[in-house]
Amino acid sequence: MAQEFENFVNRSYNSEPKYAEIMAGVPEDYRQIKTLRDLLEINYKIVGAKEQLRRNLISKIKSKSIKYPGIVGFDDDVIPALDRAILACHDMILVGHIGQAKTRIVQTIADTLLSPMPIIRGSMTNDCPLDLPPRDLVFLLDDKENQMSTPKFYVDGESMKKIRNNKLDTPIEWVDGKYRFKYVLATPDISVKDLVGQIDAIKITKNGTEMYEIESYSPGQLMQAKHGLFCIDELPVLDTRKQVALLSVLQEGRFTTGAYPVIFEPKTVFFATANPIDYTHSGKIIEPLYDRLKSHIQTHYPRSIHEEMLIVMQEAKIPRSFIPVFMLKILTRIVQAARSSTEINQDKGVSVRMGIHSLELLVGEAERTRNIMHDILALPRPCDIFSIEQSVKFELAELDDTSENRSRVLKNLIYNSVKDTSLEYLKDVDPSIFDLIKKEFLGKSFQVSQTILYSNSMQSSYDNQLKNFNSLLNLVTVICQKIISDQETFVKETRKYEISSDNLIISENAQNELKAGVVELVLDGLCWIEPKILDRKEGVYVAN
């Protein structure tokens, strides 16, 4: 039997693969490969994680497929840099402020560009039986003790036990790249043992193993990312001793742990992230580690309102609702204006999450004030916009950083954003229409409130009030058509990026609330145009 195992294993290791690949290292019928025997019969060959990324990226470039789904706004700089680094098989560091999708980029690379791998079922360290040299695999299949000439970790003790017990029927499962991604946030409580693993006294006692046998080792985060991606977030925060523990992984692709005389090879792609302030601070990243992160890639915030809108819609967790495109414009203009404001501390950055969390709050506000009571579709309107204050997180630069001062700065940002968005939709309107509206408002007023609906039995409903303002109604109708066209264009754009457009599709039950939002937008715009048509006083619009 031992000779049969040896012949079978050696023939498989030394022969060309018998399969066509659908991704790097993935046979076309890989779901049918369920045991060690199946792997050996097709002469399966492991493709390393860096090579998987490289070959799968090349395939996507050739087929013109989306390389990094959900990554918006980086087409001209960050994505080309990522492409170059992956093609060069580099470990890399992403440098940027909070909320610039650094971690998401790494997660997306793991999800999209790592191939499924054949792993011994249940392995914590993503052990493939073919990680073992042929001689070592034969010894396990024949249930013999193997005295390694060089102490080296190939597979963990549990995986060796499964091979000994199950032989060629050792069960295999194909593990996708997203499950071979390990994320570690650099915090003071992270220890060297968390990263590289440790000798486990409980295992020694429970299993009766010797201290320096593989069975006594409990894997750390690096070995749990074997054949995958290891991402350490905010690397400069990690103290020097722990950075040194990572150095040999980047330098030699291997490490040891304490006095344990075993060499570990995680076979992982190494990613790090850093904030620009920490990254540029001397000594925050030890020089040898800094030097061995071969590609340093700068990220940035979305450079256009359009890109910010796409990201907000992609990331916001909102229930069934309708999000008008003009509300997205108002919201993202607030965020982008905050990033250029001299009153706000730009060293800290203004995260994209400000817009994401604010949209979630706007939907909640629409539910709270209208949707729940009237059983209508939640649809944020301009009158809801001040509810976002509780999700706004920025620090002031020159003024005292008090809640009162932050509130004042935010209100100015909101007013300017509403102004710019409303004027955007009114810019091509014939000025004679404004004159007619101004005449209609002589001696009349229009009341706006979060709790007033467009159409119901109440006298204050917007459609009832519009009966007294024919020119205003006509203008609202024209602007509504512009917004519907704008909405449809934006929906097409989201689909290019594979972003869900469910909350952007105009349905029948969204029509009235959409009109209500447009009424508010138009009325606000009439307060801002030159010459000014209306004034707003405590939710009531009157002639200027």
C-alpha positions in Angstrom: 0.0 0.0 0.0 2.8 2.4 0.9 4.3 1.9 -2.6 1.0 2.5 -4.3 0.6 5.8 -2.3 4.1 6.8 -3.3 3.6 6.1 -7.0 0.2 7.8 -7.1 1.4 10.9 -5.3 4.7 11.3 -7.2 3.0 10.8 -10.6 0.4 13.5 -9.7 3.0 16.0 -8.5 5.3 15.4 -11.5 2.7 15.4 -14.2 1.0 18.2 -16.2 -2.5 19.2 -15.0 -5.4 17.3 -16.7 -7.9 20.1 -16.6 -8.8 23.4 -18.3 -9.0 26.4 -16.0 -11.9 28.8 -15.6 -9.9 31.0 -13.3 -6.3 30.8 -12.1 -5.9 27.4 -10.5 -9.6 26.5 -10.9 -10.6 23.4 -12.9 -13.8 23.9 -15.0 -15.6 21.2 -13.0 -14.1 22.1 -9.7 -17.3 21.6 -7.7 -17.1 17.9 -8.5 -13.7 17.6 -6.9 -14.4 16.6 -3.4 -11.6 14.5 -2.1 -7.8 14.3 -2.0 -8.0 11.4 -4.5 -9.9 13.7 -6.9 -7.1 16.3 -6.7 -4.3 13.8 -7.3 -6.1 12.2 -10.2 -6.3 15.5 -12.1 -2.7 16.4 -11.2 -3.9 19.6 -9.4 -1.4 22.4 -9.1 -1.7 25.1 -6.5 -1.5 28.7 -7.8 -0.2 31.1 -5.2 -2.4 34.1 -4.1 -0.3 36.7 -5.8 -0.3 34.8 -9.0 -4.1 34.3 -8.7 -4.6 38.0 -8.5 -2.3 38.6 -11.4 -3.8 36.0 -13.8 -7.4 36.8 -12.9 -6.8 40.5 -13.4 -5.2 39.8 -16.8 -8.3 37.8 -17.7 -10.6 40.7 -16.7 -8.6 43.2 -18.6 -8.8 41.1 -21.7 -12.5 40.5 -21.4 -13.1 44.2 -20.4 -15.0 43.0 -17.3 -15.4 45.1 -14.2 -12.2 44.6 -12.2 -13.2 46.1 -8.9 -17.0 46.1 -8.5 -18.3 48.9 -6.3 -15.2 51.0 -6.4 -16.3 54.4 -7.7 -14.3 57.5 -8.5 -10.8 56.0 -8.8 -10.7 55.2 -12.5 -8.0 57.7 -13.4 -5.5 57.1 -10.6 -6.1 54.6 -7.9 -7.3 51.7 -10.2 -4.4 52.0 -12.6 -2.1 52.0 -9.6 -3.8 48.9 -8.2 -3.5 47.2 -11.6 0.2 47.9 -11.8 0.9 46.6 -8.3 -1.1 43.4 -8.8 0.5 42.7 -12.1 3.9 43.3 -10.4 2.9 40.9 -7.5 3.5 43.6 -5.0 2.5 43.9 -1.4 1.1 47.3 -0.9 -0.1 50.1 1.4 -3.1 52.3 0.8 -2.8 55.8 2.2 -5.8 58.1 2.7 -8.2 59.7 5.1 -11.0 57.9 6.8 -13.9 56.9 4.6 -11.9 56.6 1.3 -12.7 52.9 0.7 -9.2 51.6 1.6 -10.5 48.5 3.4 -13.2 48.0 0.8 -10.7 48.0 -2.0 -8.8 45.1 -0.3 -12.0 43.2 0.4 -13.1 43.7 -3.2 -9.8 42.4 -4.5 -10.2 39.3 -2.3 -13.8 38.8 -3.4 -13.1 39.3 -7.1 -9.6 38.4 -8.0 -8.8 35.5 -5.6 -9.7 32.1 -7.1 -11.6 29.4 -5.1 -9.1 27.0 -3.5 -9.3 23.3 -2.5 -9.0 23.2 1.3 -9.2 20.3 3.7 -12.7 20.7 5.1 -12.8 22.7 8.3 -9.1 23.8 8.2 -8.5 27.1 10.1 -5.3 27.8 8.1 -6.7 27.1 4.6 -4.7 23.9 4.3 -4.5 22.3 0.9 -3.2 18.7 1.0 -0.8 19.7 -1.8 0.8 22.2 0.5 2.7 19.2 1.7 5.8 17.9 -0.2 5.1 14.5 -1.8 7.3 12.7 0.7 5.4 14.1 3.7 2.0 13.4 2.1 3.0 9.8 1.5 4.0 9.4 5.1 0.6 10.7 6.3 -1.3 8.5 3.9 0.7 5.5 5.1 0.2 6.7 8.7 3.9 6.8 9.5 5.8 9.3 11.6 7.7 11.8 9.5 10.9 13.2 10.8 11.2 16.5 9.0 14.8 17.5 8.1 13.7 21.2 8.4 10.9 22.0 10.9 8.3 23.7 8.7 4.6 24.3 8.9 2.8 22.9 5.9 -0.6 22.0 7.3 -1.9 22.1 10.9 -2.2 19.2 13.3 -6.0 18.7 12.6 -5.4 18.6 8.9 -2.7 16.0 9.3 -5.0 13.9 11.5 -7.7 14.0 8.8 -5.3 12.8 6.1 -4.1 10.0 8.3 -7.7 8.9 9.1 -9.3 9.4 5.7 -6.4 8.7 3.4 -7.4 9.5 -0.2 -11.0 10.1 0.9 -9.9 13.2 2.9 -12.8 15.6 2.2 -12.0 18.8 0.2 -14.1 22.0 0.1 -13.5 24.9 -2.3 -13.2 28.1 -0.4 -13.8 31.4 -2.1 -11.4 34.3 -1.8 -13.6 36.4 0.4 -13.3 33.7 3.1 -9.5 33.8 2.8 -9.4 37.5 3.7 -8.2 38.4 7.1 -8.7 42.0 8.4 -6.8 43.2 11.5 -7.3 46.7 13.0 -4.1 47.9 14.6 -5.1 48.6 18.2 -3.0 48.6 21.4 -4.5 45.3 22.5 -3.2 43.4 19.4 -0.3 41.2 20.4 2.5 39.6 18.5 0.9 36.3 19.3 -2.3 37.4 17.7 -0.4 38.0 14.5 2.0 35.0 14.4 0.3 32.5 16.7 1.6 30.7 19.8 2.4 27.5 21.5 -0.9 26.5 23.1 -0.5 25.0 26.6 -4.0 23.7 26.5 -3.4 21.7 23.3 -0.2 20.3 24.9 -2.1 19.2 28.0 -5.2 17.9 26.2 -3.5 16.1 23.3 -0.4 15.0 25.1 1.8 16.5 22.4 5.4 17.7 22.8 5.9 21.4 23.0 7.6 21.7 19.7 5.3 19.6 17.6 2.9 21.1 15.0 -0.1 19.9 17.0 0.9 22.3 19.9 0.6 25.4 17.7 -2.4 27.7 17.6 -2.4 29.8 14.4 -2.4 33.6 14.5 -4.0 36.0 12.0 -1.3 35.6 9.4 -1.6 31.8 9.1 -5.4 32.1 9.1 -4.9 34.2 5.9 -2.9 31.5 4.2 -3.5 31.5 0.4 -5.4 34.7 0.8 -5.2 38.4 1.7 -4.0 39.8 5.0 -4.9 43.4 5.6 -3.7 45.4 8.6 -5.7 48.6 9.0 -3.9 51.7 10.3 -0.4 50.1 10.2 1.4 53.1 11.7 -0.6 52.7 14.9 1.0 49.3 15.4 3.9 49.6 17.8 7.5 48.9 16.6 7.8 45.4 18.1 4.7 44.2 16.3 5.8 45.8 13.1 9.0 43.8 13.4 7.0 40.6 13.6 5.5 41.4 10.2 8.9 42.3 8.6 10.1 38.8 7.9 6.8 38.0 6.1 7.4 40.8 3.7 11.1 40.2 3.4 11.2 36.4 3.1 7.6 35.3 3.0 8.1 33.4 6.3 8.3 33.9 10.0 8.9 32.1 13.3 7.1 32.5 16.6 9.2 32.9 19.8 11.5 30.1 20.4 9.4 27.7 18.4 11.8 26.1 15.9 9.3 25.9 13.0 9.2 28.0 9.9 5.8 29.3 8.8 5.0 30.5 5.3 1.6 32.2 5.1 1.6 32.4 1.3 -0.5 35.5 1.6 -0.7 38.9 -0.1 0.0 41.6 2.4 -2.0 44.9 2.4 -1.8 47.7 4.8 -3.7 51.0 5.2 -2.6 54.3 6.8 -3.9 57.8 7.5 -1.8 60.5 5.7 -0.9 62.1 9.0 0.5 58.9 10.5 2.1 57.8 7.3 4.2 60.9 6.9 5.2 61.1 10.6 8.8 59.9 11.0 9.1 56.6 12.8 5.4 55.7 12.6 6.3 52.9 10.2 9.7 51.3 10.8 11.9 52.0 7.8 12.6 48.3 6.7 8.8 47.6 6.7 8.1 50.9 4.9 10.6 50.0 2.3 9.3 46.4 1.7 5.8 47.5 1.1 6.6 47.8 -2.6 3.6 49.9 -3.8 2.3 52.9 -1.9 -1.0 54.0 -3.3 -2.7 57.3 -2.4 -6.5 57.2 -2.2 -8.8 60.3 -2.2 -12.4 61.4 -1.6 -14.8 61.5 -4.5 -13.9 64.4 -6.8 -17.4 65.0 -8.1 -20.9 65.2 -6.8 -21.9 62.5 -9.2 -19.3 60.0 -7.9 -20.3 60.8 -4.3 -24.0 60.2 -5.1 -23.1 56.7 -6.5 -21.1 55.8 -3.4 -23.8 57.0 -1.0 -26.4 54.9 -2.9 -24.2 51.9 -2.9 -23.3 52.0 0.8 -26.5 53.3 2.5 -28.5 50.6 4.3 -32.1 51.8 3.8 -35.5 50.1 3.8 -37.9 50.2 0.9 -38.2 53.9 -0.1 -37.7 56.3 -3.0 -34.7 58.5 -3.1 -35.1 61.6 -5.4 -32.0 62.5 -7.3 -32.2 66.1 -6.2 -32.1 65.0 -2.5 -28.9 63.1 -3.3 -27.5 66.2 -4.9 -28.3 68.3 -1.9 -26.8 65.8 0.5 -23.6 65.2 -1.5 -23.1 68.9 -2.0 -23.1 69.3 1.7 -20.4 66.7 2.1 -18.2 68.1 -0.6 -18.6 71.6 0.6 -17.6 70.4 4.1 -14.3 69.1 2.6 -13.4 72.5 1.2 -14.6 74.6 4.1 -11.9 76.6 5.9 -13.9 76.4 9.0 -13.5 72.6 9.2 -10.4 70.7 10.2 -9.3 69.1 6.9 -6.5 67.1 8.5 -9.1 64.8 10.0 -11.0 64.6 6.7 -14.7 64.5 6.1 -15.7 60.9 5.5 -18.0 59.6 2.7 -19.8 58.0 5.7 -21.2 61.4 6.5 -23.3 61.3 3.4 -24.1 57.6 3.8 -25.3 57.9 7.4 -27.2 61.1 6.5 -29.2 59.5 3.8 -30.1 56.7 6.2 -31.3 59.3 8.6 -33.3 61.2 5.9 -35.2 58.0 5.1 -35.8 57.5 8.9 -37.1 61.1 9.1 -39.5 60.6 6.2 -40.8 57.5 7.9 -41.2 59.2 11.3 -43.0 62.3 10.0 -45.1 60.9 7.1 -44.7 57.3 6.0 -45.8 55.5 9.2 -48.8 57.6 10.0 -50.1 57.8 6.4 -48.9 54.4 5.1 -47.1 55.9 2.2 -43.7 55.2 0.6 -40.8 56.9 2.5 -39.4 59.7 0.4 -37.0 62.3 1.8 -37.9 65.9 1.0 -35.9 69.2 1.4 -37.9 70.0 4.5 -36.3 66.9 6.1 -32.7 68.0 5.5 -31.9 69.4 9.0 -32.4 66.0 10.5 -28.9 65.0 9.3 -27.2 67.0 12.1 -26.9 63.9 14.4 -24.9 62.0 11.8 -22.5 64.8 10.9 -19.0 64.2 12.3 -16.4 66.9 11.6 -14.1 69.0 13.7 -13.8 72.8 13.5 -10.5 74.3 12.6 -10.5 77.8 13.9 -13.6 78.3 16.0 -14.1 76.6 19.3 -15.2 73.0 18.5 -18.6 73.3 20.3 -21.9 71.8 19.3 -23.3 75.3 18.7 -20.5 76.2 16.4 -20.7 72.9 14.5 -24.5 73.4 14.1 -24.0 76.9 12.7 -21.4 75.7 10.2 -23.6 72.8 9.1 -26.7 75.0 8.6 -24.7 77.3 6.3 -23.6 74.3 4.3 -27.2 73.1 4.1 -28.5 76.5 3.0 -25.9 76.7 0.3 -26.4 73.2 -0.9 -30.2 73.6 -1.2 -29.6 76.9 -3.0 -27.2 75.5 -5.5 -29.4 72.4 -6.2 -32.7 74.4 -6.6 -31.0 77.0 -8.8 -29.6 74.1 -10.9 -33.1 73.1 -11.9 -34.4 76.7 -12.3 -31.5 78.0 -14.4 -33.2 77.5 -17.9 -36.7 78.7 -16.9 -38.1 81.6 -18.9 -37.9 84.7 -16.5 -41.5 85.7 -17.5 -42.8 82.7 -15.5 -41.1 84.1 -12.4 -42.9 87.4 -12.9 -46.3 85.6 -13.1 -45.5 83.6 -9.9 -44.6 86.8 -8.1 -48.0 88.3 -9.1 -49.8 85.2 -7.9 -48.2 85.5 -4.5 -49.5 89.0 -3.9 -51.7 88.8 -0.8 -51.2 85.0 -0.7 -48.9 82.5 1.0 -47.8 78.9 0.7 -47.3 76.7 3.7 -44.6 73.9 3.8 -44.2 71.3 6.5 -42.7 67.9 7.0 -46.2 66.6 7.9 -48.1 68.1 5.0 -48.7 65.6 2.1 -49.0 66.5 -1.5 -52.6 65.1 -1.8 -55.1 64.3 0.9 -58.3 65.7 2.3 -56.6 68.5 4.2 -56.9 72.0 3.0 -53.2 72.5 3.5 -52.2 69.7 1.2 -49.8 70.9 -1.5 -52.2 70.1 -4.4 -55.0 72.1 -2.7 -52.7 75.0 -2.2 -51.4 74.9 -5.8 -55.0 75.5 -7.0 -54.4 79.1 -6.1 -51.1 79.3 -8.0 -51.5 78.2 -11.6 -48.1 79.5 -12.8 -46.3 77.8 -9.8 -48.1 74.5 -10.7 -47.0 74.8 -14.3 -43.4 75.4 -13.2 -43.5 72.5 -10.7 -44.8 70.2 -13.6 -41.9 71.3 -15.8 -39.3 70.8 -13.1 -40.8 67.4 -12.2 -40.2 66.3 -15.8 -36.6 67.4 -15.6 -36.1 65.5 -12.4 -37.7 62.4 -13.8 -35.3 62.5 -16.7 -32.4 63.1 -14.3 -33.5 60.2 -12.2 -33.6 57.8 -15.2 -30.1 58.9 -16.3 -28.8 58.3 -12.8 -30.4 54.8 -12.6 -28.5 53.9 -15.8 -25.3 55.0 -14.2 -25.8 52.9 -11.1 -26.2 49.8 -13.2 -22.9 50.4 -14.9 -21.3 50.0 -11.4 -23.6 47.1 -10.4 -25.2 49.3 -7.7 -28.8 48.4 -6.7 -31.3 50.9 -8.1 -34.3 49.6 -6.3 -34.8 52.8 -4.3 -34.3 55.0 -7.3 -37.1 53.6 -9.6 -40.1 55.9 -9.8 -43.2 53.8 -8.9 -46.8 54.8 -8.9 -46.9 55.2 -5.2 -43.9 57.5 -5.2 -45.5 60.1 -7.6 -47.3 62.3 -5.0 -44.4 62.5 -2.5 -42.0 63.2 -5.4 -44.3 66.1 -6.5 -44.3 67.4 -2.8 -40.5 67.3 -2.8 -40.3 69.2 -6.1 -42.8 71.8 -4.8 -40.4 72.4 -1.8 -37.3 72.5 -4.1 -39.0 75.1 -6.4 -40.2 77.3 -3.6 -36.7 77.3 -2.1 -35.2 78.2 -5.5 -37.6 81.1 -5.9 -36.1 82.5 -2.7 -32.6 82.4 -4.1 -32.9 83.5 -7.7 -32.1 87.1 -8.8 -34.2 89.1 -8.6 -35.7 87.4 -5.6 -39.3 86.3 -5.9 -40.2 84.8 -2.5 -39.3 85.0 1.2 -39.6 82.1 3.6 -40.7 82.8 7.2 -41.2 79.8 9.5 -42.3 77.4 6.8 -44.5 79.9 5.0 -43.5 81.4 1.6 -44.7 84.9 0.7 -43.9 87.4 -2.0 -40.7 89.3 -1.5 
